[in-house]
Amino acid sequence: MTMKKLYIVLSLLFLSAGAFSQTLYDSFTDGDYTANPVWAGTANWTIVANSDVAAGATGSNTLRLNSPAVTATDYLSSQIATWGVSQEWGFFLGRRAQASTAANQMYVCLYATEATLTSATVDGYRIAFGDDAGGDNIRLEYIVNGAVSATVITSTGSTTNAITDFGFLVRVTRSSTGAWEIFTSTLPTANGTGAIATDIPNAANASISQGTGTENTIVPSTNGYIGVAALHSTGGNAIVGAEFDQIYFTPTVGGTPTINVTPASLTGFQALSGVPTAEQTYTVDGSNLTADITITPPVGFQIATVTGGPYTTNPASITLTQAAGSVPITTIFVRMNSTTLGVNTGNISNTSTGANNPNVSVTGKVLAAEPTTQGAITIGTVTNSTI
């Protein structure tokens, strides 16, 4: 087992014991960003043994931009299966001899819907650093179709404009309702100062709140991506000017996925063959979910989310979309509509990945329709004593 993998295992053990609050995702100590975990994107990156920003960090194995002399945005992304209901990120950012400007920015993608971070259709959230307006602030940006839709947070603090050779730590938290907060280490104000690449972006080292904001239009979900990126100009310092290290990602999964239904059974449906019954209802809600709730009626019964329909008939189903692990209390309208004479029974299934998946049992009776043609009666000759 490599030291890097051992560190991740130990981190998870401490996390489960409540002694460690973050999980290391990658610190590049194995010298390879193509495996354990896999990062993919543009090829213009390298891992250097020793970071040289601020006071320098011997043996840091730090990810560094290493681009040809072209204006571009280089990136790497990595897919994560489980995002939980809330999240915490942490990372180190380093600037070398190229100052941060609007043409030389650093990004950390906190969540993206696609692996290609430069795609014109990618959505998500990212931290951005670098501008031309005075001191350089840290920005939390909401991305829609590859462009900034809104700036959720602009840090209250900033690095001094035009300084070089510095580093700092960033920690970002997101609640299950989309409440965000940015924390940092002390932001550098002079050349050659700040955090180094081996510093850990935990609550002790990145403790300064830089602001809060709320944005929950996109909820991080299964198999999304995190990533790093650098926008750079063509200068010799610009194309090797960005360093990234100590990338932490900690999802909070919450409790057991649970679906609640009330009541658990519906009885007393009765109608003629082929005639729908009056509706009955039950409610369903979910918590700590990792997937949507799928509701499927049995044969002979129909369901809807509004009274009067439209109705869903087996084998089709209704999907209730979860947001941040929850589905609010939702009324389901049920009716029997069957041509099978006699007692009809079945279960309405309410399912979500990993949940308890309760059924609602339904029972009704289908009656034969009355004949529409009357039988003929023939009367013979009537006498005093016979017919």
C-alpha positions as CSV (number, residue, x, y, z in Angstrom):
1,M,0.0,0.0,0.0
2,T,1.4,3.4,-1.0
3,M,1.8,6.1,1.7
4,K,-0.9,8.1,-0.1
5,K,-3.5,5.3,0.0
6,L,-2.6,4.6,3.7
7,Y,-3.1,8.3,4.5
8,I,-6.6,8.2,2.9
9,V,-7.5,5.0,4.8
10,L,-6.3,6.5,8.1
11,S,-8.2,9.7,7.3
12,L,-11.4,7.8,6.8
13,L,-10.9,5.9,10.1
14,F,-10.4,9.1,12.0
15,L,-13.5,10.6,10.3
16,S,-15.7,7.6,11.3
17,A,-14.4,8.0,14.9
18,G,-15.2,11.7,15.0
19,A,-11.6,12.7,15.4
20,F,-11.0,14.1,11.9
21,S,-13.4,16.3,10.1
22,Q,-12.0,16.2,6.5
23,T,-11.2,13.5,3.9
24,L,-8.1,13.9,1.7
25,Y,-9.0,13.5,-1.9
26,D,-5.5,14.0,-3.4
27,S,-2.2,15.6,-2.5
28,F,-0.3,14.1,-5.4
29,T,2.3,12.4,-3.2
30,D,2.5,9.5,-5.6
31,G,3.7,11.8,-8.3
32,D,0.9,10.7,-10.7
33,Y,-2.4,12.6,-11.3
34,T,-3.6,10.0,-13.8
35,A,-4.4,7.4,-11.2
36,N,-5.6,6.9,-7.6
37,P,-7.6,9.0,-8.1
38,V,-7.9,9.6,-11.9
39,W,-7.7,13.2,-13.1
40,A,-8.2,13.9,-16.8
41,G,-8.3,16.9,-19.1
42,T,-5.7,18.9,-20.9
43,A,-2.1,17.5,-20.9
44,N,-0.4,20.7,-19.8
45,W,0.3,19.8,-16.2
46,T,3.2,18.4,-14.2
47,I,3.9,17.4,-10.6
48,V,6.9,19.0,-9.1
49,A,8.8,17.5,-6.2
50,N,9.2,20.9,-4.4
51,S,6.8,23.8,-4.5
52,D,8.6,27.1,-4.6
53,V,5.9,29.6,-3.7
54,A,6.1,31.6,-0.5
55,A,8.7,29.9,1.8
56,G,8.7,26.8,-0.4
57,A,7.8,23.2,0.5
58,T,10.4,20.5,0.1
59,G,9.0,17.1,-0.9
60,S,5.5,18.6,-1.5
61,N,4.8,16.8,-4.9
62,T,2.6,19.7,-6.1
63,L,0.5,20.0,-9.2
64,R,1.8,22.8,-11.4
65,L,0.6,24.3,-14.7
66,N,3.0,23.5,-17.5
67,S,1.6,24.9,-20.7
68,P,2.9,26.0,-24.1
69,A,3.0,29.7,-24.9
70,V,-0.6,30.0,-25.9
71,T,-3.6,31.7,-24.3
72,A,-5.8,29.0,-23.0
73,T,-7.7,27.5,-20.0
74,D,-6.1,24.2,-19.0
75,Y,-8.0,21.9,-16.6
76,L,-8.1,18.6,-14.9
77,S,-11.3,17.0,-13.5
78,S,-12.0,13.9,-11.5
79,Q,-15.3,12.1,-11.0
80,I,-16.8,11.5,-7.6
81,A,-19.6,8.9,-7.1
82,T,-21.0,10.0,-3.7
83,W,-21.9,13.7,-2.9
84,G,-24.1,13.3,0.1
85,V,-26.5,16.1,1.2
86,S,-23.9,18.6,2.3
87,Q,-20.2,19.0,1.4
88,E,-16.9,20.6,2.5
89,W,-13.9,21.3,0.2
90,G,-10.4,22.4,1.0
91,F,-7.3,23.2,-1.1
92,F,-4.0,25.1,-1.4
93,L,-3.6,27.7,-4.2
94,G,-0.1,29.0,-5.1
95,R,1.0,31.8,-7.4
96,R,4.5,31.9,-8.7
97,A,6.2,34.7,-10.7
98,Q,3.0,35.6,-12.6
99,A,0.6,37.9,-10.7
100,S,-3.1,37.1,-10.7
101,T,-5.0,39.1,-13.2
102,A,-8.1,38.8,-15.3
103,A,-6.0,37.1,-18.0
104,N,-4.3,34.8,-15.4
105,Q,-6.9,33.3,-13.1
106,M,-7.1,30.1,-11.0
107,Y,-10.2,28.0,-10.6
108,V,-11.2,25.1,-8.4
109,C,-14.4,23.4,-9.7
110,L,-16.3,22.4,-6.6
111,Y,-19.0,20.6,-8.6
112,A,-19.5,20.2,-12.4
113,T,-22.0,18.3,-14.4
114,E,-19.4,17.3,-17.0
115,A,-15.8,16.2,-17.1
116,T,-14.9,18.9,-19.6
117,L,-14.7,22.0,-17.5
118,T,-14.4,24.3,-20.5
119,S,-17.6,22.8,-22.2
120,A,-20.2,25.3,-23.4
121,T,-22.8,23.1,-21.6
122,V,-21.2,22.5,-18.3
123,D,-23.1,23.7,-15.1
124,G,-21.8,23.8,-11.5
125,Y,-20.0,25.9,-8.9
126,R,-16.4,27.0,-8.8
127,I,-13.9,29.1,-6.8
128,A,-12.3,31.8,-9.0
129,F,-9.2,33.9,-8.2
130,G,-7.7,36.7,-10.2
131,D,-8.9,40.0,-11.5
132,D,-7.8,43.5,-12.6
133,A,-9.8,45.5,-10.0
134,G,-7.6,46.4,-7.1
135,G,-6.8,43.6,-4.7
136,D,-7.6,40.1,-5.8
137,N,-10.7,38.6,-4.2
138,I,-11.9,35.0,-4.0
139,R,-15.2,34.4,-5.8
140,L,-17.7,31.6,-5.5
141,E,-19.3,31.5,-9.0
142,Y,-22.5,29.7,-10.2
143,I,-21.9,28.4,-13.7
144,V,-24.6,27.7,-16.3
145,N,-23.7,26.6,-19.8
146,G,-20.0,27.2,-19.3
147,A,-20.4,30.9,-18.2
148,V,-20.8,32.7,-14.9
149,S,-24.5,33.0,-14.2
150,A,-24.1,34.6,-10.7
151,T,-21.3,35.4,-8.2
152,V,-22.6,33.9,-5.0
153,I,-19.9,35.2,-2.7
154,T,-17.1,37.7,-3.1
155,S,-14.5,37.5,-0.3
156,T,-14.4,40.3,2.1
157,G,-10.6,40.1,2.1
158,S,-8.2,40.1,-0.8
159,T,-4.5,39.6,-1.7
160,T,-2.6,42.7,-2.5
161,N,-2.7,43.6,-6.2
162,A,0.2,42.5,-8.4
163,I,2.1,40.5,-5.7
164,T,3.8,37.3,-6.7
165,D,5.2,34.2,-5.1
166,F,2.5,33.5,-2.5
167,G,0.1,30.9,-1.3
168,F,-3.1,30.5,0.7
169,L,-5.6,27.9,1.9
170,V,-9.3,27.9,1.0
171,R,-12.1,25.9,2.7
172,V,-15.6,26.0,1.4
173,T,-18.8,24.6,3.0
174,R,-22.2,23.9,1.5
175,S,-25.3,22.9,3.6
176,S,-28.1,20.7,2.4
177,T,-30.2,23.8,1.6
178,G,-27.5,25.5,-0.5
179,A,-26.0,27.8,2.2
180,W,-22.3,28.4,1.3
181,E,-19.4,29.9,3.2
182,I,-15.8,30.6,2.2
183,F,-12.9,30.3,4.8
184,T,-9.2,31.1,4.1
185,S,-5.9,31.3,5.8
186,T,-4.5,34.8,6.2
187,L,-4.4,36.2,2.7
188,P,-0.9,37.4,1.6
189,T,-0.1,41.1,1.3
190,A,3.5,40.9,0.1
191,N,5.7,38.9,-2.2
192,G,7.0,35.6,-0.9
193,T,4.5,35.2,1.9
194,G,1.5,33.0,2.8
195,A,0.7,29.3,3.2
196,I,2.9,26.6,1.6
197,A,1.9,23.5,-0.4
198,T,2.1,21.1,2.6
199,D,-0.2,23.1,4.8
200,I,-3.6,21.4,5.4
201,P,-6.8,23.4,4.7
202,N,-8.6,22.4,7.9
203,A,-10.7,24.5,10.2
204,A,-7.6,25.5,12.2
205,N,-5.5,26.7,9.2
206,A,-8.3,28.1,7.1
207,S,-10.5,29.7,9.7
208,I,-11.1,33.2,8.5
209,S,-14.7,33.6,7.1
210,Q,-14.7,35.5,3.9
211,G,-18.5,35.6,3.4
212,T,-21.7,33.6,3.0
213,G,-24.2,33.2,0.3
214,T,-27.1,31.0,-0.8
215,E,-27.5,29.3,-4.2
216,N,-29.2,25.9,-4.6
217,T,-30.4,25.8,-8.2
218,I,-28.0,22.9,-8.9
219,V,-27.7,20.2,-6.2
220,P,-24.5,18.2,-6.3
221,S,-25.5,14.6,-7.3
222,T,-24.1,11.2,-8.0
223,N,-21.1,11.0,-10.4
224,G,-20.4,14.7,-10.6
225,Y,-16.9,16.1,-11.0
226,I,-14.4,18.3,-9.1
227,G,-11.5,19.9,-10.9
228,V,-8.8,22.5,-11.1
229,A,-8.2,25.0,-14.0
230,A,-5.9,27.8,-14.9
231,L,-6.6,30.6,-17.4
232,H,-3.3,32.0,-18.6
233,S,-1.7,34.3,-21.1
234,T,1.4,33.5,-23.2
235,G,4.2,34.9,-21.1
236,G,6.9,32.6,-19.8
237,N,5.9,33.1,-16.1
238,A,2.2,32.9,-17.0
239,I,2.3,29.4,-18.5
240,V,3.8,27.9,-15.3
241,G,2.3,30.3,-12.8
242,A,-0.3,28.2,-11.0
243,E,0.1,25.5,-8.3
244,F,-2.6,23.3,-6.6
245,D,-2.2,20.9,-3.7
246,Q,-3.9,19.4,-0.6
247,I,-7.3,18.8,-2.2
248,Y,-9.8,17.7,0.3
249,F,-13.5,16.7,-0.3
250,T,-15.8,15.6,2.5
251,P,-19.5,14.8,1.7
252,T,-22.0,14.3,4.6
253,V,-24.2,11.5,3.6
254,G,-26.6,11.9,6.5
255,G,-28.8,9.1,7.9
256,T,-30.4,6.1,6.3
257,P,-32.5,6.9,3.2
258,T,-36.1,6.7,4.3
259,I,-39.5,6.9,2.6
260,N,-42.6,7.5,4.6
261,V,-46.2,6.6,3.4
262,T,-49.5,7.3,5.2
263,P,-51.7,5.3,5.3
264,A,-50.2,2.0,4.4
265,S,-53.3,0.6,2.8
266,L,-56.3,1.7,0.8
267,T,-59.5,-0.4,0.8
268,G,-63.1,-0.3,-0.3
269,F,-62.7,0.5,-4.0
270,Q,-65.8,-0.7,-5.9
271,A,-67.1,-0.2,-9.4
272,L,-68.5,-1.9,-12.4
273,S,-66.2,-3.4,-14.9
274,G,-64.2,-0.8,-16.9
275,V,-65.6,2.1,-14.8
276,P,-63.1,4.1,-12.6
277,T,-63.8,4.4,-8.9
278,A,-63.8,7.5,-6.8
279,E,-60.2,8.5,-5.7
280,Q,-58.6,7.7,-2.4
281,T,-55.3,9.3,-1.3
282,Y,-52.1,8.6,0.6
283,T,-49.0,10.8,1.3
284,V,-45.4,10.1,0.6
285,D,-42.2,11.9,1.6
286,G,-38.5,11.1,1.9
287,S,-35.4,12.1,3.8
288,N,-31.6,11.4,3.4
289,L,-32.3,10.2,-0.1
290,T,-29.5,9.6,-2.7
291,A,-32.0,9.1,-5.6
292,D,-35.5,10.1,-6.6
293,I,-38.6,8.3,-5.5
294,T,-40.3,6.1,-8.1
295,I,-44.0,5.2,-7.6
296,T,-45.6,2.4,-9.6
297,P,-49.2,1.2,-9.4
298,P,-50.3,-2.4,-9.7
299,V,-52.4,-3.7,-12.6
300,G,-55.9,-2.5,-12.3
301,F,-55.1,0.7,-10.3
302,Q,-54.1,4.2,-11.4
303,I,-52.2,7.0,-9.7
304,A,-51.8,10.7,-10.1
305,T,-50.2,13.7,-8.3
306,V,-53.3,15.9,-8.8
307,T,-56.9,15.1,-8.3
308,G,-58.6,14.1,-11.6
309,G,-55.3,13.1,-13.2
310,P,-53.7,12.7,-15.6
311,Y,-53.4,9.1,-14.3
312,T,-50.5,6.8,-14.6
313,T,-51.2,3.1,-15.4
314,N,-48.9,0.1,-14.8
315,P,-46.2,-0.5,-16.0
316,A,-45.6,3.3,-16.1
317,S,-44.5,5.1,-13.0
318,I,-44.4,8.6,-11.3
319,T,-41.1,10.1,-10.3
320,L,-40.8,12.5,-7.3
321,T,-37.5,14.4,-7.6
322,Q,-35.4,14.6,-4.5
323,A,-33.5,17.8,-3.7
324,A,-30.6,17.7,-1.1
325,G,-31.8,14.3,-0.1
326,S,-35.4,15.2,0.6
327,V,-38.8,14.9,-1.0
328,P,-41.5,17.0,0.7
329,I,-44.9,15.5,1.7
330,T,-46.7,14.7,-1.5
331,T,-50.3,13.6,-2.0
332,I,-50.9,10.6,-4.3
333,F,-54.4,10.1,-5.8
334,V,-55.4,6.5,-6.4
335,R,-58.3,4.9,-8.2
336,M,-59.2,1.4,-9.4
337,N,-60.0,1.1,-13.1
338,S,-60.2,-2.6,-13.9
339,T,-62.1,-5.1,-16.0
340,T,-61.1,-8.1,-13.9
341,L,-64.3,-9.2,-12.1
342,G,-64.2,-9.9,-8.4
343,V,-61.6,-8.8,-5.8
344,N,-58.6,-6.9,-7.2
345,T,-55.5,-6.4,-4.9
346,G,-52.0,-5.2,-5.3
347,N,-49.3,-3.0,-4.0
348,I,-48.3,0.5,-5.0
349,S,-44.5,0.5,-4.8
350,N,-42.6,3.5,-3.5
351,T,-38.8,3.0,-4.1
352,S,-35.5,4.9,-4.0
353,T,-32.0,3.5,-4.1
354,G,-30.9,2.3,-0.7
355,A,-34.2,3.2,1.0
356,N,-36.8,1.2,2.9
357,N,-39.1,1.2,-0.1
358,P,-42.6,0.8,1.6
359,N,-45.6,-0.5,-0.3
360,V,-49.2,0.9,-0.1
361,S,-51.6,-2.1,-0.4
362,V,-54.8,-1.5,-2.4
363,T,-58.0,-3.7,-2.5
364,G,-61.2,-3.3,-4.4
365,K,-64.0,-5.2,-6.1
366,V,-65.2,-5.1,-9.7
367,L,-68.8,-5.9,-10.3
368,A,-70.3,-7.3,-13.6
369,A,-72.2,-4.7,-15.5
370,E,-76.0,-5.1,-15.7
371,P,-77.3,-6.5,-19.0
372,T,-78.4,-3.8,-21.5
373,T,-80.8,-6.1,-23.4
374,Q,-84.0,-7.4,-21.7
375,G,-85.1,-11.0,-22.2
376,A,-88.3,-11.6,-24.3
377,I,-91.5,-13.2,-22.7
378,T,-94.0,-14.9,-25.0
379,I,-97.6,-15.1,-23.8
380,G,-99.9,-17.8,-25.3
381,T,-103.7,-18.1,-25.6
382,V,-105.5,-17.0,-22.5
383,T,-108.6,-19.0,-21.4
384,N,-110.5,-19.1,-18.2
385,S,-108.1,-21.5,-16.6
386,T,-104.8,-21.4,-18.6
387,I,-102.3,-19.1,-20.2
